[in-house]
Amino acid sequence: MATIYNSELSKELILGAKIQTSRDRIPTELAEKVIPVMEVNPKLLRVANVVKGNNALNGDVTIYTTPTDKDFYLTGASLSVVKDATATSTLTRYLITTEESGLGSFLPIGTLTLTAESRSTSINLSTPLKLKRNTTVSITNSTTVGNIATSGSIIGFTIDNPNA
């Protein structure tokens, strides 16, 4: 049997199991009948709490600005583009800044010159992507003639991380 020496774990066990300390003995050992379950990697077990969407006609649009005091993890995104037949070929994409590799392109959609088109794509990330603090998530697109409309949304979550 293993002994519990972690006071924080003991407090969580008391609160989570609703142990009445005036009537019941607090378990200090892990036995066959008491099996605590710990969240060992909280970054992967969070609930998505940020959902943003926006659209733009013939230009760039900021979807979200990451917080300055929390870590933001991107878990999914969708992107759509509609253009008329007079628009030139385009590349519509997200611009994001990650901790690891800096500013980059994400989830691109290409279209053809002189062709009316409607395209969309989406992604759900199995491993959340950590974005750099105080940076924007934006959609960029351009055309020299004609009209192009884009829309997109992102899903993610924030975590308090005072050590960052």
C-alpha distance (Angstrom), angle and dihedral (degrees) to the residues before:
residue distance angle dihedral
M1 . . .
A2 3.77 . .
T3 3.79 120.8 .
I4 3.80 120.8 -133.7
Y5 3.81 109.7 -128.5
N6 3.81 96.5 162.8
S7 3.82 108.8 100.7
E8 3.82 92.2 -164.4
L9 3.81 90.3 55.5
S10 3.81 90.0 48.6
K11 3.83 90.3 51.6
E12 3.81 91.2 49.5
L13 3.80 90.0 48.4
I14 3.82 91.2 51.7
L15 3.80 93.2 47.5
G16 3.80 96.9 39.7
A17 3.79 95.7 46.5
K18 3.84 92.1 39.1
I19 3.80 91.2 -128.4
Q20 3.80 112.0 -175.8
T21 3.78 101.7 -137.0
S22 3.81 92.3 -162.5
R23 3.82 91.6 60.1
D24 3.81 108.1 21.5
R25 3.78 133.5 55.4
I26 3.81 113.9 -117.0
P27 3.81 110.8 -121.5
T28 3.80 112.2 -116.5
E29 3.77 97.1 172.6
L30 3.77 131.5 58.7
A31 3.77 110.1 -128.2
E32 3.79 137.5 163.6
K33 3.80 92.7 -77.6
V34 3.82 99.8 44.9
I35 3.78 114.8 62.2
P36 3.78 114.1 165.6
V37 3.79 116.7 -159.5
M38 3.79 116.9 -145.4
E39 3.78 129.6 -163.3
V40 3.80 99.0 -126.2
N41 3.79 98.1 176.6
P42 3.81 108.0 31.4
K43 3.82 93.0 175.9
L44 3.79 90.5 70.8
L45 3.80 96.8 43.4
R46 3.81 101.7 54.6
V47 3.76 126.2 119.0
A48 3.79 116.4 -118.9
N49 3.77 107.1 -105.4
V50 3.79 104.8 165.8
V51 3.77 121.2 69.8
K52 3.78 119.2 165.6
G53 3.76 131.9 173.6
N54 3.78 135.2 178.3
N55 3.77 143.1 155.2
A56 3.79 138.6 -146.9
L57 3.78 139.4 -167.8
N58 3.82 115.8 -139.4
G59 3.77 98.0 -19.8
D60 3.75 151.4 51.2
V61 3.78 125.4 -62.1
T62 3.80 132.4 -166.8
I63 3.79 111.6 -131.0
Y64 3.81 99.9 -179.0
T65 3.78 142.3 -10.6
T66 3.80 114.8 -142.6
P67 3.80 116.6 -124.5
T68 3.80 121.2 -98.7
D69 3.80 94.1 -140.5
K70 3.84 102.9 39.6
D71 3.78 138.2 50.3
F72 3.81 115.5 -110.2
Y73 3.80 121.2 -152.3
L74 3.80 120.4 -164.4
T75 3.82 112.9 -142.2
G76 3.79 102.7 168.3
A77 3.78 145.9 -1.8
S78 3.78 141.3 -173.5
L79 3.78 129.8 -160.6
S80 3.82 132.9 -173.1
V81 3.79 132.8 -175.6
V82 3.80 131.4 -171.0
K83 3.80 122.0 -176.7
D84 3.77 136.7 174.4
A85 3.81 125.5 -122.4
T86 3.80 93.7 -100.6
A87 3.82 94.6 58.7
T88 3.79 119.4 103.6
S89 3.79 121.8 -122.2
T90 3.77 110.7 -67.9
L91 3.76 142.1 -167.2
T92 3.77 113.5 -148.9
R93 3.80 117.3 -171.6
Y94 3.77 146.8 143.0
L95 3.77 119.5 -98.7
I96 3.81 111.4 -147.9
T97 3.78 135.1 167.9
T98 3.79 116.4 -140.3
E99 3.79 128.0 -167.1
E100 3.79 90.9 -122.0
S101 3.80 106.4 45.0
G102 3.81 108.1 11.9
L103 3.80 124.8 -135.7
G104 3.77 114.9 7.0
S105 3.77 148.0 151.8
F106 3.80 119.7 -95.3
L107 3.83 133.4 -172.7
P108 3.84 99.7 -2.6
I109 3.82 125.6 -162.9
G110 3.81 119.8 -165.5
T111 3.80 126.0 -161.2
L112 3.81 136.0 -168.7
T113 3.81 130.3 -109.0
L114 3.83 117.7 -101.9
T115 3.80 93.1 5.9
A116 3.80 126.7 116.0
E117 3.80 105.1 -130.7
S118 3.75 143.6 171.6
R119 3.80 119.2 -167.1
S120 3.76 137.0 164.0
T121 3.78 138.8 179.2
S122 3.77 138.1 179.3
I123 3.77 139.4 -173.5
N124 3.79 137.1 -160.9
L125 3.79 111.2 -157.6
S126 3.80 115.5 -140.3
T127 3.80 88.7 -158.5
P128 3.82 115.0 39.8
L129 3.78 116.4 -118.1
K130 3.81 114.6 -130.5
L131 3.79 112.2 -137.4
K132 3.78 124.3 -155.8
R133 3.79 116.3 -98.2
N134 3.81 120.1 -99.8
T135 3.82 95.4 13.5
T136 3.79 130.6 122.6
V137 3.77 130.9 -114.6
S138 3.79 104.9 -147.4
I139 3.78 141.0 169.3
T140 3.78 115.6 -130.4
N141 3.79 127.3 -165.9
S142 3.77 137.2 145.9
T143 3.75 142.9 -174.3
T144 3.80 129.1 -179.5
V145 3.81 94.0 -146.3
G146 3.78 135.9 13.1
N147 3.78 126.9 23.9
I148 3.77 133.0 -64.8
A149 3.79 125.1 -179.3
T150 3.79 123.4 -165.9
S151 3.77 133.9 -175.2
G152 3.75 132.9 179.5
S153 3.75 145.7 164.0
I154 3.78 135.6 -159.2
I155 3.78 133.3 -153.7
G156 3.78 124.6 -155.5
F157 3.76 146.6 122.5
T158 3.79 139.7 -119.8
I159 3.79 129.0 -131.7
D160 3.77 128.3 -164.4
N161 3.79 107.0 -120.4
P162 3.80 111.6 170.6
N163 3.83 91.8 177.6
A164 3.81 94.4 64.9
